[in-house]
């Protein structure tokens, strides 16, 4: 596509008023090739050439060579750089040399697994009879026994490995006995709660492989992150060799930062990101520019799809059928059909959550549209990298949201284009994650003292607690699962901090629409909430806590709903403290209680508040990790003397700092929470807390503790440079604030920060 011509077309629209605030012209890059020594076998080389692969990039040669030397490797190169050959070639070489060897491929999504199945099968040499199968929740039961007995490559996901393969390892003994390679693709996705679970699952896998006499090599592939080798070693628990010098070609990209215009300069309020995204998407579709549009929530995927489709239908009815929504909670057959239609060109535009962020080959896309900063630099480049995968120049547009982080990036493009990527964080010692996995491991084979080296230094503490609770029994120096524990893998999920899953049920017909984790239920599916499913709006009629069911009725409404909650934080244990500028900063364990107390009805696109209601839901209480810091006494005394809104200043600082932390730690704004108070009962002084939003913590607040001075300076820059008079969504207001953003005081927040730093 001609990016310049399309952008000029946008500028000519009547509704354009200077929204393009920055265009980064990313230059193209020539490929750098390498040569393997010794070369590939004739059959494998011929198979690659049939697919148009006549040479290998330098990083692919480096990766294959390291695998041949027996190394575990971490490959961290750009999207569409051919990372799959870095593991497919070593695996095929192993299988061609020894048909009894086996390989396990782990992908975070079923869509990616299906895509990589096609990719691997296309390069298997003719006549080799290598058997490759997908084994996940969609695999027919009648096929499973055959896969266990005879598949040489099994493509799966961590969920199925945890729930279906490891607990039933005896029926997989041939596979485990020959396990030669374990592939962990899209490793950057395995961070936070999910990554912490996956790290323990891989350790369970490794101990069973050892039990059957295998010692597999691990290949981890990742998008660009700051710590790919460290992250791979944390996930697997073994040393890794890093491959990061990308030799693939790149067609270049025009990357646009688009900031919705101000409605009122004094208030700082801007036009809706959703409506701006919809306007751009409409023009992309009308110009028949194939694209993916990424949004931050399932609701927005449906909302923007409906809005744009209706507009296009009035202009060009034929094109209106070539746009569709997509999200991971759709039924498998619906997702597969959408992916196929996009690949085949029957769909011009797909409005999607981050479910399409990963490396599924969706064909020749010319543009990507990102509605809001997706939470990390790695995610933004993954999403932008979905366009231009055929080596041609492409376009990406980031539409900034009206929040602190997005507005900071709009004013400081170097934070996006000149900043190193974030570190991926997991916590393998989180006791709330470690203990259930130790029960799973004991079910699979009795635990011994040797497992301490595999599961980390918290192993003995966790074992002691499980013994006291009666979940484990010690016999002959080994820990066995207690008889009253049946199938521990079935008692918790690995993608959420909750083990409870709710069913979304159509009220009149009883049809199951989808399943949702418990934390999302309390914040999205309370009685009176509006929920979007496949473009249709549903009104929540009843939330049945006992049966874990939500009953909804289809209903067209002109508004959406947003939960209001209340949070309290109590200190359990201070684990670290240090001097930071003029303050003392702490890190430790806290108890957080959260209650959804009401909700707002907001008009579509304008986001004007139409009404508010109170609701009564159970309190959710969990222990997690947090950083908190003192407000120096001289600042406190001056605030009291001047009789300013001290509480409003602390509250504003808390909001802005939470909004800025994802710029430093690889997390989403919803992964963290906080509290501010002029008198905390546990300290007897003013305090600001920022906590991990997950049971036991996942390392986000610990990183914030270490980098708090940088966080303060970026927060001060954000607030002081905002054009509003008294505070706005771009600096100190939060859409998630349970107190309706009251009280807030911008000037006092600036004074507190200046006092902390100077």
C-alpha positions, 0 to 999 in steps of 0.5 A: 500500500501507499502509506503516504497517500492513505494518510493524506486521504485521512488528512483531507477528511472533514473530521480530521483536525491534526490527530497525527502527532508523529510519524516514525519512518522505520527504514527497510533492512536487507537480509543477511544469509548464512551457510550451515556446515555440515549442510542439511540432508538432501531430502530436507533441503529439497522439501524446503526448496519446494516451499520457496526456501532456498537459503537460511538467514544468519540467525537461523544458521546460528540457532540450528548450529547451537542446537546441533551442539546440544545447547538450549537456545533462546531465539529473540528476533522480530516478528516474521523473521522465520523463527519457526525454522530455528526449531523445525529444522533441528526437530526434523533432523533429529526425527530423520536420524532417529525415528524413535525420537520425539518432540513436544511443541507448546504454543499459548493459543490453539490458533497458533498451534493449528497454524504451526501444524500447517507450517511444519507439515509443509516442510516434512520430506516426502516419504519420511512418514513423520507423524505430527498431530495436535493434542489439545481440548479440540482433539477428538477423543477417538484420535487421542490413543493413536496420538499417544502411541505413534505421534513423533511430534505433538503440538499442544499448549501448556493447559493441556500439558498440565491437565491432560498429558502430565497426569496421564504420563503412563499412557505417554511412556513411549513419547516421554522415553524418546523426548528429544526436543521441547519447543516453547514458542511465543515465550514472552507471553508466559509472564505474570500469573500465566508464566509462573504457572507455565514455569512450574509445568515445565519443571513437572515435564522435566522430572517425568522426562528424567524418570523415563530416561530422557533429557530433552533440549529446549528451544524458546522463541520470543518477541523482542524483550529486554531479558530473553535469556534470563526469561527462558532460564527462569521458565525452564530452569536450565542454562540457555544460549541467546540468538538475537542478531536478526538476519531477516529482511524487513520492508520498512514501516510508517508508524503513526501516533494518532492522538484524538483531539481535545474537546476542551483544553481546560478540562483536558478531555479528548474525543473517544479513542473508540470513535477515532479508531472506528473512523480510521478503520472505516477508511481502511475498509473502504479503500480495501486495505487489508488490516487487523484492528487491535482493541483492548477488550472483548467488548470493544472488539464487538462494539467497534465491529458493529459500529463500522459495519453499520457505517460501511453497509450504508456506503458499500453493502458488499464490503460490509460482509468483509469485516468481522470481530474475533476473540479467544472466547469464541467456540473453536470452529468459529475461530478457525473459520475466521482465521481461514477467511482472513488468510484466504482474503475473504475478510478485509478487516478483523477487529480483534483482542490480543488473541491475534497478536501472536505469530499466526500467519494471516496472509498479506496484511498491509496495515495494523490499527492499534486502539490504545497502547496494548500494555507493553513495548513487546506487545505493540511491536508484535501487533504492529508486526502483523502487517508487512509480513511479506517484506513490503512496506506497511502502515501501523497506527496507534490511536492514543487513549485518554489515559496517562501512559498513552498521553505520555507516549503521544508527547514523548514518541522516543518512549516508544521508538527509542526505548529498550524493551521491558523485562518479562517477569514471573515468580516461580516461588509464589507459594499460591502457584508453587503448592498446587503444582507440587501436588500435581507433581506428587500425583505424577510421581512421589516427590523427593529431596532431589526435586528441591533443585528443580522447584527452587528454594521455597520447595521445603517451605511449601512441602512443610505447609502441604504436610501440615494441611494434610495434602501430602504424606511422608513415607520412606523419605518420599512425599506422596499425595494424600488419599483424599486428594484425587486429581489436583490438576483439575482443581485450578486453572493456569491463566487466571488467579482464580480456579473458578470458571463461570458459564455465560448462559442465554436466559430463555434457551439455556444455550452456553455462549462462552466461559469466563474466569471469576475475576472478570465476572465480578467486574463485567457480568454483575446484574445490570451489566451490558455484555457483548458476544459476537456483535450482539449486546446482552443484558445480565439478568442474574449472577448465580454464585452457587452454580457459577452461572451468568444468565443474559438476555439479548437486548439492543442498548445505546450504552455500555457499563463500567464497574465501580469498586472499592479497595483496601490494603493492609500490610502483612510483612515488610520484606525490603526497604531502602532510601529513595531520593527524600523518601523511604520505599518499602516492598512486602506482602499485603492483604488487598480487599476489593468490592465492586460496589456499583456501575455506570452506564455510559453512552457509546463513543461519547462515553458520557455518563448516563446513570449510576447504580449501586450493587451488592457483590461479595468482597474479594480478598487476596494476599499479594506483593506491593511497594509503598513509600513514605511522604517525608514529614516536611512535605506533610507538615507543609501541606497541613499548614497550607490547608491544601487538598492533601488527600486529593494530591496523594490520590492523584499521584497514586493514579498517575504512578499506576498509569505509568508503571507499565512503561517500566514493567512488562504488565498491563494497567489492569495487572496492578492496583493501588491505594492512597491515604493520609493516615494508614492504620499500619504505619500511622502516616500518609502512604501510597501503595502500588500492588500486584493484582494477582494472588501472591504477586508476580514480580511487578511491584518488586520491579517498581520498588527497584525503579521507583525514582524513574517512576516518580520522574516520569510521573512528574513529567506526565502531570506537569506537562499536561495542558489541563487546568485541574486534572483530566483522564490524560494525567490523574483521572482513572476510569477504574477509580472506585471513588469516582476520581474524588478527591483529586488535586493536580497541583498538590500531586506536583508539589508532592512529587517535587518534594520527593525528588528534589 
